[in-house]
Amino acid sequence: VQLQASGGGLVQPGGSLRVSCAVSGIIFSHHAMAWYRQAPGKQRELVASITGGGFTRYADFVEGRFAISRDNAKATMYLQMNSLKFEDTAVYYCNAQRGLYRYWGQGTQVTVSS
C-alpha cells in the first residue's frame, strides 16, 4: 500500500495551495480518506475527512477555508487550501481507513510565511 502526498510548498499568508494524495495497493473507493497535519512540537491533528461516497467533515479551525475532495477513478484525494494562515504551517499527511485498517503517507510540508 502506498499513499504519496505531494503539492506542499511555501506560500504567503492569504495564499492558496492544493495538496494531493495518490493511492495504490488498496481499493480506493472502499476507504474513507483524511488529511491530518502535524506542526513542530504539536500532536498530529485531523484536518478533514471524506467517505468513499463523498461525505465530508472538517476540523473547526478550517473555518470554511479548505475543501477536501477525491477522484475515485484516479485513486487520488485532494485538499484545496485557501486563505492560509501562519498557523497552518505543518506537515500534511494523508490517511486511508477501512475498519481496523489504517494507512499513512509520508507527508508533504506546507509553510506559510511572508
C-alpha positions in Angstrom: 0.0 0.0 0.0 1.3 3.4 -0.9 0.0 6.9 -0.2 2.0 9.5 -2.0 1.4 13.1 -0.8 2.6 16.0 -3.0 1.9 19.6 -3.7 3.2 21.2 -0.5 5.4 24.3 -0.5 6.0 27.8 0.6 3.0 30.3 0.4 2.4 33.7 1.7 -0.4 34.4 4.2 -3.7 34.7 2.5 -2.5 32.5 -0.4 -3.7 29.1 -1.7 -2.3 25.7 -2.2 -3.6 22.3 -3.3 -2.1 19.1 -1.9 -2.7 15.7 -3.5 -2.5 12.1 -2.3 -2.1 9.4 -4.8 -3.0 5.9 -3.5 -2.2 2.5 -4.7 -2.4 -1.1 -3.4 -6.0 -0.8 -2.0 -9.5 -0.5 -3.4 -9.5 3.3 -3.1 -13.3 3.8 -3.3 -13.8 1.4 -0.4 -11.7 3.5 2.0 -12.5 6.6 3.9 -9.7 9.2 3.4 -8.5 12.0 5.5 -5.9 14.7 5.8 -4.0 15.2 9.1 -1.3 17.7 9.9 1.4 18.0 12.5 3.2 21.2 13.4 6.5 21.3 15.2 6.1 20.4 18.8 2.4 19.6 18.5 0.4 16.5 18.1 -1.0 15.3 14.8 -4.5 16.6 14.3 -7.3 15.8 11.9 -7.9 18.5 9.2 -10.7 16.9 7.1 -12.1 13.6 6.1 -14.2 12.2 3.2 -16.0 8.9 2.9 -16.0 6.8 -0.2 -19.3 8.3 -1.2 -18.1 11.9 -0.7 -19.4 12.8 2.7 -17.0 15.4 4.2 -16.2 16.7 7.6 -13.8 19.4 8.7 -12.0 20.5 11.9 -13.3 23.6 13.5 -10.1 25.5 12.7 -10.7 25.1 8.9 -13.5 27.7 9.1 -14.6 27.2 5.5 -11.1 27.8 4.1 -10.3 24.3 2.9 -12.1 21.8 0.7 -11.4 18.1 0.6 -12.3 16.0 -2.4 -11.5 12.7 -4.1 -11.4 11.2 -7.5 -12.1 7.5 -7.2 -11.3 6.8 -10.8 -7.8 8.3 -10.3 -7.4 6.9 -6.7 -6.4 10.4 -5.6 -7.5 12.7 -2.8 -7.1 16.5 -2.7 -7.1 19.3 -0.2 -7.6 22.8 -1.6 -6.4 25.3 1.0 -7.3 28.9 0.7 -6.8 32.0 2.9 -3.8 30.3 4.5 -2.6 31.5 7.9 0.8 31.3 9.6 -0.7 28.6 12.0 -1.5 26.3 9.0 2.3 25.6 8.7 2.7 21.9 9.2 3.5 18.6 7.6 0.3 17.4 6.0 -0.3 13.6 6.0 -2.9 11.6 4.0 -4.6 8.7 5.7 -6.8 5.8 4.3 -9.0 3.8 6.6 -11.4 0.9 6.3 -12.5 -0.8 9.5 -9.4 -1.6 11.7 -7.0 -1.0 8.8 -5.3 2.4 8.5 -2.6 3.5 6.2 -0.4 6.6 6.2 1.5 8.6 3.6 4.9 10.2 4.1 3.6 13.8 4.4 4.2 17.0 2.5 5.4 20.2 4.1 3.2 23.3 3.9 4.9 26.5 5.1 3.0 29.8 5.4 5.4 32.7 5.6 5.9 36.2 4.4 
